[in-house]
């Protein structure tokens, strides 16, 4: 799925700054395969669970805080489901998650205690790293009535510790000597767990109406740290708040082979009252989606 983040940053009168995202469009991948045999189904999927990337450039006033940053995940997850009864189905998945991050920021070369040479322009430092960790999910769906179905799903928290590669360009010679070596900087964070609840109703005319609710444990990500050789820095000094969300959806068949869908979703902001750092541009979200499907039928085995 193509994704384009339109981000603008506006500072306060006390700290004026303005920037917009220059990263452009990127792709969020997902692929899966599944097989059903009687009451048992199994499969495997590879998909991105969470990600964010932006580039604010090297000319804005906050470049010494952040110029660009990216966080991405890739889950590789085998799964199994079992129809316990004609109404109840249970499912679970246990796989692996790869977390990758990168960040770049300007560093000042004009501090007086550096000594000569003086008057150098800002240099740049980049960090990047990755790690693998186990990830799990569990879910159930229950057909409460002929046209009514309920569902629930839980996604586990995933704890990562990623040793970082450190690279510097154009920094003052004194600063270049004291920069940590590769592997001496470690990013520790927890990808939040989440709980999803849903209900779906099929009208007598074949229209599917759905509603959902969600909770995500963003406060656990708010405890992320950057471990340096001589100190530990907190990535979110004011922490983060857990988020709550809701969604509505509609699925309507418009012909024998074509179906249209649409949906609306909301998620509360993880930002505390003190705000979030510039390298985490996440706030209250509204989502709108629309799509269409065409069913390809086997001419040798037409649907009844």
C-alpha positions in Angstrom: 0.0 0.0 0.0 1.5 3.4 -0.9 1.7 5.8 1.9 2.5 9.6 2.0 2.9 11.5 5.2 2.1 15.2 4.9 3.8 16.7 7.9 4.3 20.4 8.9 5.9 21.7 12.0 5.3 25.1 13.5 7.2 26.3 16.5 6.0 28.7 19.2 6.8 32.5 19.3 9.6 31.8 21.8 11.2 29.1 19.6 10.2 29.9 16.1 10.7 27.2 13.5 8.9 25.8 10.5 9.5 22.6 8.5 7.6 20.3 6.2 8.2 16.6 5.3 10.4 16.0 2.2 10.5 12.2 2.5 7.9 11.6 -0.2 5.9 8.4 -0.8 6.9 5.0 0.5 5.3 1.5 0.4 3.9 -0.5 3.2 4.2 -4.2 2.3 1.9 -7.1 3.2 1.5 -10.7 1.8 -0.1 -13.8 3.2 -1.1 -17.4 2.3 -3.6 -19.6 4.1 -5.0 -23.1 3.7 -8.1 -24.6 5.3 -8.7 -28.3 6.0 -11.9 -29.2 7.8 -12.0 -27.3 11.1 -8.4 -26.4 11.0 -6.7 -23.5 9.0 -3.1 -22.5 8.9 -0.9 -20.0 7.0 1.9 -17.5 7.1 2.1 -13.8 6.6 4.8 -11.1 6.2 3.7 -7.6 6.9 4.6 -4.3 8.5 2.9 -3.8 11.9 4.1 -0.2 12.6 6.1 2.4 10.8 6.8 6.1 10.4 9.4 8.0 8.4 10.0 11.7 7.6 12.7 14.1 6.5 12.6 17.8 7.7 15.7 18.8 5.8 18.9 20.5 7.1 17.8 24.1 6.9 15.1 24.4 9.6 15.8 25.9 13.0 15.3 22.5 14.8 17.9 20.6 12.7 20.1 20.1 15.8 17.1 18.2 17.3 16.2 16.1 14.3 16.6 16.3 10.5 15.2 12.9 9.5 14.0 9.8 11.2 12.4 6.5 10.4 11.1 3.5 12.4 9.8 0.4 10.6 8.8 -3.1 11.5 8.4 -6.4 9.6 6.5 -9.3 11.1 7.0 -12.9 9.8 4.2 -14.8 11.4 2.9 -18.4 11.0 -0.6 -18.7 12.3 -3.2 -21.4 13.1 -7.0 -21.3 13.6 -9.5 -23.9 14.8 -13.2 -23.9 14.5 -14.0 -25.2 18.0 -17.8 -25.2 17.2 -20.0 -24.1 14.4 -20.1 -20.7 16.1 -16.7 -20.2 17.8 -13.3 -20.0 16.0 -10.0 -19.5 17.9 -6.7 -18.4 16.3 -3.1 -17.7 17.4 0.2 -16.7 15.8 3.8 -16.8 17.1 6.4 -15.3 14.9 9.3 -12.8 14.7 9.5 -9.1 14.3 12.3 -7.1 12.9 12.6 -3.5 14.0 14.8 -1.0 12.1 15.4 2.6 12.8 17.5 5.5 11.5 17.9 9.1 12.5 20.1 12.1 11.5 20.7 15.4 13.1 22.9 18.5 12.8 25.6 19.0 15.5 27.1 22.4 16.4 30.8 23.0 15.6 30.9 26.5 17.0 31.2 25.8 20.8 34.0 27.9 22.2 35.5 25.0 24.2 36.2 23.0 21.0 39.0 25.5 20.2 40.4 25.9 16.7 39.5 25.7 13.9 36.6 28.1 14.7 33.6 29.1 12.6 32.9 25.7 11.1 29.4 25.1 9.8 27.2 22.4 11.5 28.2 18.8 11.0 25.9 15.8 10.8 25.6 12.6 12.9 23.5 9.6 11.8 22.4 6.6 13.8 20.8 3.4 12.5 20.2 -0.1 13.9 18.0 -3.1 13.9 16.9 -6.1 16.0 14.8 -9.2 16.0 12.3 -10.2 18.7 9.5 -12.7 19.2 5.9 -11.4 18.6 2.5 -13.1 19.2 -1.2 -12.6 18.5 -4.4 -14.3 19.6 -8.0 -13.9 18.5 -11.5 -15.3 18.4 -14.7 -14.8 16.5 -18.1 -15.8 17.6 -21.3 -16.0 15.5 -23.9 -14.8 18.0 -26.8 -15.1 15.5 -27.3 -15.9 11.9 -26.4 -12.3 10.8 -24.4 -11.1 13.8 -20.7 -11.9 14.4 -18.4 -10.7 17.2 -14.6 -10.7 17.3 -11.7 -9.9 19.6 -7.9 -9.9 19.0 -4.8 -9.2 21.1 -1.4 -8.3 19.8 1.5 -8.8 22.2 4.1 -6.1 23.1 7.5 -6.6 21.5 10.6 -5.5 23.3 13.6 -4.5 21.2 17.2 -3.6 22.0 19.1 -2.4 18.9 22.8 -1.7 18.9 23.4 1.3 16.6 25.9 2.2 13.9 27.2 5.8 14.4 28.5 7.9 11.5 29.6 11.5 11.4 30.3 13.9 8.6 31.8 17.4 8.8 32.1 17.5 12.6 34.7 19.4 14.6 37.9 17.2 15.1 37.5 17.4 18.9 33.9 16.2 18.7 34.9 13.5 16.2 37.2 12.0 18.9 34.6 11.7 21.6 31.7 10.3 19.5 30.8 6.8 20.6 31.9 3.9 18.4 29.5 1.5 16.5 27.7 -0.7 19.0 28.2 1.7 22.0 24.8 3.3 21.4 21.7 1.1 22.1 18.1 2.0 21.4 15.7 0.2 23.7 12.0 0.4 23.1 8.7 -1.6 23.3 6.4 -1.8 20.4 2.9 -1.4 22.0 0.5 -4.2 22.7 -3.1 -3.7 21.5 -6.6 -5.0 21.9 -9.2 -4.9 19.2 -12.9 -5.6 19.5 -15.4 -5.8 16.6 -18.9 -6.5 15.6 -20.3 -7.2 12.1 -23.9 -7.4 11.0 -25.2 -8.6 7.6 -28.5 -7.0 6.6 -31.2 -9.1 4.9 -30.2 -7.3 1.6 -26.5 -8.5 1.9 -24.9 -5.2 3.2 -22.2 -5.7 5.8 -22.1 -3.1 8.6 -19.2 -3.2 11.1 -18.0 -1.3 14.1 -14.8 -1.6 16.1 -13.0 -0.4 19.2 -9.3 -0.5 20.0 -6.7 0.2 22.8 -3.0 0.6 22.3 -0.4 0.6 25.1 1.6 3.7 23.9 2.8 4.4 27.5 5.2 1.4 27.1 6.8 3.0 24.1 7.0 6.2 26.2 9.6 4.4 28.3 12.1 4.1 25.4 15.7 4.9 26.1 19.0 5.6 24.2 21.9 4.0 26.1 25.2 5.9 25.6 28.5 4.8 27.1 28.3 7.2 30.0 24.6 7.9 30.4 21.0 6.8 29.5 18.8 9.3 27.8 15.0 9.1 27.9 13.5 9.4 24.4 10.2 10.8 25.8 10.8 13.0 28.8 7.1 13.4 29.5 6.2 9.9 28.5 3.2 8.9 26.3 -0.4 8.1 26.9 -2.4 5.0 25.9 -4.7 5.6 23.0 -8.3 4.6 22.4 -10.0 4.3 19.0 -13.2 3.5 17.2 -14.2 2.7 13.6 -17.2 2.1 11.3 -17.3 0.2 8.1 -19.6 -0.7 5.2 -19.3 -3.4 2.6 -21.9 -3.5 -0.3 -22.2 -5.8 -3.3 -23.1 -3.7 -6.4 -23.1 -6.5 -8.9 -22.4 -10.3 -9.2 -18.6 -9.8 -9.2 -18.0 -6.4 -7.7 -18.0 -5.2 -4.1 -17.4 -1.7 -2.7 -16.2 -0.9 0.8 -15.8 2.3 2.9 -14.7 3.0 6.4 -14.1 5.8 9.0 -11.7 5.5 12.0 -10.5 7.6 14.9 -7.6 7.2 17.4 -6.9 9.5 20.3 -3.5 11.2 20.7 -0.6 9.6 22.6 0.8 13.0 23.4 0.8 14.1 27.0 0.0 17.6 28.1 3.7 18.6 27.7 3.7 17.5 24.1 6.0 15.1 22.3 9.5 15.5 20.8 9.9 16.7 17.2 11.2 13.2 16.2 7.8 11.7 17.1 5.2 13.6 15.1 2.1 11.6 16.1 -1.1 13.1 17.4 -4.9 12.5 17.2 -5.8 10.7 14.0 -8.8 10.4 11.7 -8.7 7.8 9.0 -11.0 7.5 5.9 -10.8 4.5 3.5 -12.6 3.3 0.4 -12.0 0.4 -1.9 -13.4 -2.1 -4.4 -13.0 -5.8 -5.0 -13.7 -8.0 -8.0 -14.2 -11.7 -7.5 -12.7 -13.9 -10.1 -14.8 -17.1 -10.6 -13.6 -20.4 -11.9 -15.6 -21.1 -15.0 -15.3 -24.9 -14.4 -16.7 -24.6 -10.9 -19.2 -21.8 -10.9 -20.6 -20.6 -7.6 -23.9 -21.9 -6.6 
